[in-house]
């Protein structure tokens, strides 16, 4: 700490703009490189130094000249750097959460679209079945009835229910092959086996 620094600090405390400019010119580059060591980005370091000198002006009346201006400047710089790093970390974490939510919604939307496409194709395929095949398919696949239960409800043999189910499945697979892309068709055919 030099006598000149003490005098500059006293003048700054009195609101002397010229003293403020001299302090800025004298310490700007030192503080800039100090901040740059932590931040690694020139624009961010410059923003921090801008904030440091604004803060210095705001607290000028509270300074103690005997402690020297340099200590204040480095302390303010360090605090501003850490404040910015914390802010960036929070923003990065928040951004990651937002991106994750958006991606999750996009995946869910895609799955919903695919499911709706599947349901629409299946509905169309079932509508084209002969009436008895349609009844058997709806009872066995969509209502979860056993072949025996479906046979009792419809008043036909279990063997006839099996034949109608085989005919329905064959017709639905054919419909999917003709109306859906190949990967989607294969997926649906596999799902219908279960």
C-alpha positions in Angstrom: 0.0 0.0 0.0 1.4 3.3 -1.1 0.8 6.8 0.2 -0.8 7.5 -3.2 -3.3 4.6 -2.7 -4.3 6.0 0.7 -4.8 9.5 -0.9 -6.8 8.0 -3.8 -8.9 6.0 -1.3 -9.6 9.2 0.7 -10.5 11.1 -2.4 -12.8 8.3 -3.6 -14.6 8.2 -0.2 -15.4 11.9 -0.8 -16.9 11.1 -4.2 -14.0 12.2 -6.3 -14.7 10.8 -9.8 -11.1 11.5 -11.0 -9.8 9.4 -8.1 -12.2 6.6 -9.1 -10.9 6.8 -12.7 -7.3 6.6 -11.5 -8.0 3.6 -9.4 -9.8 2.0 -12.4 -6.9 2.7 -14.7 -4.4 1.4 -12.2 -6.1 -1.8 -11.2 -8.4 -2.8 -14.0 -6.0 -5.1 -15.9 -4.7 -6.8 -12.7 -8.2 -7.6 -11.6 -9.3 -8.7 -15.1 -6.5 -11.3 -15.2 -7.2 -12.4 -11.7 -10.9 -13.0 -12.6 -9.9 -14.6 -16.0 -7.9 -17.3 -14.1 -11.1 -18.5 -12.6 -13.6 -17.9 -15.3 -11.5 -18.8 -18.4 -13.8 -16.5 -20.6 -12.7 -12.9 -21.3 -16.3 -11.7 -21.6 -17.3 -13.0 -18.2 -14.1 -11.6 -16.6 -14.8 -8.2 -18.1 -18.4 -8.3 -16.8 -17.1 -9.2 -13.3 -14.6 -6.3 -13.3 -17.4 -3.9 -14.4 -19.4 -5.1 -11.4 -16.4 -4.8 -9.1 -15.9 -1.2 -10.0 -19.6 -0.5 -9.6 -19.6 -2.1 -6.2 -16.5 -0.1 -5.3 -18.3 3.1 -6.1 -21.4 2.0 -4.1 -19.3 1.3 -0.9 -16.8 4.1 -1.3 -18.0 5.9 1.9 -17.4 2.8 4.0 -13.8 2.3 2.9 -11.0 2.5 5.4 -8.0 4.1 3.7 -5.5 2.6 6.1 -6.3 -0.9 4.9 -5.6 0.1 1.3 -7.8 -0.1 -1.8 -6.1 -3.2 -3.3 -7.5 -5.5 -0.6 -11.0 -4.3 -1.2 -10.7 -4.7 -4.9 -9.4 -8.3 -4.8 -12.0 -9.2 -2.2 -14.8 -7.8 -4.2 -13.5 -9.4 -7.4 -13.2 -12.8 -5.7 -16.8 -12.5 -4.3 -18.1 -11.5 -7.7 -16.3 -14.3 -9.5 -17.7 -16.9 -7.0 -21.2 -15.4 -7.3 -21.0 -15.6 -11.1 -19.7 -19.2 -11.0 -22.6 -20.2 -8.6 -25.1 -18.4 -10.9 -23.8 -20.3 -13.9 -23.9 -23.6 -12.1 -27.5 -23.0 -11.1 -28.5 -21.9 -14.6 -26.7 -24.9 -16.1 -28.5 -27.3 -13.7 -31.8 -25.6 -14.5 -31.1 -25.7 -18.2 -30.3 -29.5 -17.9 -33.5 -30.1 -16.1 -35.6 -28.2 -18.6 -33.9 -30.0 -21.5 -34.5 -33.3 -19.7 -38.2 -32.5 -19.3 -38.5 -31.4 -22.9 -36.8 -34.5 -24.2 -39.0 -36.7 -21.9 -42.1 -35.0 -23.2 -41.0 -35.4 -26.8 -40.3 -39.1 -26.2 -43.7 -39.5 -24.5 -45.4 -37.6 -27.3 -43.7 -39.8 -29.9 -44.8 -42.9 -28.0 -48.3 -41.5 -27.8 -48.4 -40.8 -31.5 -47.1 -44.3 -32.3 -49.6 -45.9 -29.9 -52.4 -43.8 -31.4 -51.3 -44.9 -34.9 -51.2 -48.5 -33.7 -54.7 -48.2 -32.1 -56.1 -46.6 -35.3 -54.7 -49.2 -37.6 -55.8 -52.0 -35.3 -59.3 -50.5 -35.1 -59.5 -50.3 -38.9 -58.2 -53.8 -39.3 -60.8 -55.2 -36.8 -63.6 -53.3 -38.5 -62.8 -55.1 -41.8 -63.2 -58.5 -40.2 -66.3 -60.6 -40.9 -68.9 -60.2 -38.1 -68.3 -63.5 -36.2 -64.5 -63.1 -36.4 -64.8 -59.5 -35.1 -66.9 -60.7 -32.1 -64.4 -63.5 -31.3 -61.4 -61.1 -31.6 -63.1 -58.5 -29.4 -64.0 -61.0 -26.7 -60.6 -62.8 -26.6 -58.1 -60.0 -27.3 -59.8 -56.9 -26.1 -62.0 -58.2 -23.2 -59.5 -60.9 -22.2 -62.0 -63.8 -22.3 -60.7 -67.4 -22.7 -61.7 -69.4 -25.8 -64.1 -71.4 -23.6 -65.7 -68.3 -22.3 -66.0 -66.8 -25.8 -67.5 -70.1 -27.0 -70.1 -70.0 -24.2 -71.0 -66.4 -24.8 -71.4 -66.9 -28.6 -72.9 -70.3 -28.4 -70.3 -71.9 -30.6 -67.6 -74.6 -30.0 -64.1 -73.8 -28.6 -62.7 -75.2 -31.9 -64.8 -72.6 -33.9 -63.5 -69.8 -31.6 -59.9 -70.9 -32.4 -60.6 -70.9 -36.1 -62.1 -67.4 -36.0 -59.2 -66.1 -33.9 -56.7 -67.6 -36.4 -58.6 -66.0 -39.3 -58.8 -62.7 -37.5 -55.1 -62.7 -36.7 -54.2 -63.6 -40.2 -56.4 -60.8 -41.6 -55.1 -58.2 -39.1 -51.4 -59.1 -39.9 -52.2 -58.8 -43.6 -53.8 -55.4 -43.0 -50.8 -54.1 -41.1 -48.4 -55.3 -43.7 -50.3 -53.4 -46.3 -50.9 -50.2 -44.3 -48.0 -49.7 -41.9 -44.3 -49.3 -42.4 -42.3 -52.6 -42.2 -40.7 -52.0 -38.7 -44.0 -51.0 -37.3 -45.8 -54.0 -38.9 -43.2 -56.4 -37.5 -43.6 -54.9 -34.0 -47.4 -55.2 -34.1 -47.2 -58.8 -35.4 -44.9 -59.7 -32.5 -47.2 -58.0 -30.0 -50.2 -59.8 -31.3 -48.5 -63.2 -30.8 -48.6 -62.7 -27.1 
